[in-house]
Amino acid sequence: MAYTIDRYPCEESPRLGAMTLQPTPESVPRARRWFRKFIAPYNPACSVDDCVLMISELVTNAIRYGRADEPWLVRVEWFREETSLRVDVHNPGFPAGVRLRRPDANDAHGRGLLLVDSIAASWHSGPSRFGGTVVSFVVADAWPS
């Protein structure tokens, strides 16, 4: 199946959900819609709009910079970690390629991680357990303690 959604009850797993997306531009709005729909039952206290913006930026980067010799997918997962929400975006690119840029005012691209850096409590990039790269962000106080 080209697109999948997995949901996990909070009591059984810290992973609340996951989606697998084709590396095409149409997957960016799909990721926004699906995250909104599947995070809603968990009633987070954080800004879902901010989360959707950061997911949009990271999925866009995953599609733009992911590389593989065979067909590949972008995977998005979201987790509850105590009172925080963590979102991971996986692609088959190289972890060394992820960097925070400071684009000029007239640059058309390069603001995705800058937005994540300014909104999230923290963010991280490194090797993905699926191979390639994972870029994650954490939103603090997403749920009351």
C-alpha positions as CSV (number, residue, x, y, z in Angstrom):
1,M,0.0,0.0,0.0
2,A,1.4,3.4,-0.9
3,Y,0.1,5.3,2.0
4,T,-0.6,3.9,5.5
5,I,-1.6,5.1,8.9
6,D,-0.9,3.2,12.1
7,R,-2.5,4.3,15.4
8,Y,-1.5,3.0,18.8
9,P,-3.3,3.5,22.1
10,C,-1.4,5.7,24.5
11,E,-1.7,3.1,27.3
12,E,0.1,0.4,25.2
13,S,2.9,2.3,23.6
14,P,4.5,5.7,23.7
15,R,4.1,5.8,19.9
16,L,0.7,7.4,19.2
17,G,0.8,7.0,15.4
18,A,2.7,6.7,12.2
19,M,2.3,7.4,8.5
20,T,4.1,6.2,5.4
21,L,4.1,8.6,2.5
22,Q,5.3,8.6,-1.1
23,P,8.1,11.0,-1.8
24,T,5.9,13.4,-3.9
25,P,4.7,16.9,-3.2
26,E,1.1,15.7,-2.7
27,S,2.3,13.9,0.5
28,V,3.0,17.2,2.3
29,P,-0.7,18.3,2.6
30,R,-1.6,14.6,3.2
31,A,0.8,14.5,6.2
32,R,-0.8,17.7,7.6
33,R,-4.3,16.3,7.3
34,W,-3.5,12.9,8.7
35,F,-1.6,14.3,11.7
36,R,-4.4,16.6,12.6
37,K,-6.9,13.8,12.3
38,F,-5.0,11.2,14.3
39,I,-3.6,13.5,17.0
40,A,-7.0,14.9,17.9
41,P,-8.2,12.0,20.0
42,Y,-5.2,12.5,22.3
43,N,-6.2,16.1,23.0
44,P,-2.8,17.7,23.1
45,A,-2.5,21.0,24.9
46,C,0.2,22.3,22.5
47,S,-0.5,24.1,19.3
48,V,-1.4,21.5,16.6
49,D,-1.0,24.3,14.0
50,D,2.6,24.6,15.1
51,C,3.1,20.9,14.9
52,V,1.5,20.7,11.5
53,L,3.8,23.5,10.2
54,M,6.9,21.7,11.5
55,I,5.8,18.4,10.0
56,S,5.1,20.1,6.7
57,E,8.7,21.6,6.7
58,L,10.3,18.3,7.6
59,V,8.3,16.2,5.1
60,T,9.2,18.7,2.4
61,N,12.9,18.4,3.3
62,A,12.6,14.6,3.4
63,I,11.1,14.6,-0.1
64,R,13.6,17.1,-1.4
65,Y,16.7,15.6,0.0
66,G,16.0,11.9,0.5
67,R,17.9,9.7,-1.9
68,A,17.9,6.0,-2.7
69,D,18.7,3.7,-5.6
70,E,15.4,1.9,-5.2
71,P,11.9,3.2,-4.6
72,W,11.5,4.7,-1.1
73,L,9.1,6.2,1.3
74,V,9.0,9.0,3.9
75,R,7.9,7.8,7.4
76,V,6.5,10.1,10.0
77,E,5.9,8.9,13.6
78,W,4.7,10.7,16.7
79,F,5.3,9.7,20.3
80,R,4.2,10.8,23.8
81,E,7.2,11.1,26.1
82,E,5.9,12.0,29.5
83,T,4.4,15.4,28.9
84,S,6.1,16.1,25.6
85,L,5.3,15.2,22.0
86,R,8.1,14.0,19.7
87,V,7.7,13.8,16.0
88,D,10.2,11.8,13.8
89,V,10.5,12.2,10.0
90,H,12.6,9.5,8.3
91,N,14.0,9.4,4.8
92,P,16.8,7.5,3.0
93,G,19.2,10.6,2.8
94,F,22.5,11.0,4.7
95,P,22.4,12.4,8.2
96,A,25.5,14.6,7.6
97,G,23.4,16.6,5.1
98,V,21.0,18.0,7.7
99,R,22.0,21.5,8.7
100,L,20.4,24.7,10.0
101,R,20.8,27.4,7.3
102,R,20.5,31.2,7.7
103,P,19.1,32.2,4.3
104,D,19.2,35.7,2.9
105,A,15.9,37.5,2.8
106,N,15.5,36.9,-1.0
107,D,16.4,33.2,-0.9
108,A,13.4,31.0,-1.9
109,H,14.4,28.0,0.2
110,G,16.3,27.1,3.4
111,R,13.9,28.1,6.2
112,G,12.4,24.8,7.2
113,L,14.8,23.9,10.0
114,L,15.0,27.5,11.0
115,L,11.2,27.4,11.6
116,V,11.5,24.1,13.5
117,D,14.4,25.6,15.6
118,S,12.3,28.6,16.5
119,I,9.1,26.7,17.4
120,A,10.1,23.4,18.9
121,A,11.6,23.0,22.4
122,S,14.4,21.0,20.7
123,W,15.2,19.2,17.4
124,H,17.7,16.6,16.4
125,S,19.0,14.8,13.3
126,G,20.9,11.6,13.0
127,P,20.8,8.1,11.6
128,S,17.3,6.5,11.2
129,R,16.7,3.0,12.5
130,F,15.1,2.4,9.1
131,G,18.4,3.5,7.3
132,G,19.0,7.0,6.1
133,T,18.2,10.0,8.3
134,V,15.7,10.9,10.9
135,V,14.9,14.5,11.9
136,S,12.9,14.9,15.1
137,F,11.4,17.7,17.0
138,V,10.0,17.9,20.6
139,V,7.2,20.0,21.8
140,A,7.3,20.4,25.6
141,D,4.2,20.4,27.7
142,A,2.0,18.9,25.0
143,W,0.0,17.2,27.8
144,P,-0.6,18.1,31.4
145,S,1.6,16.2,33.9
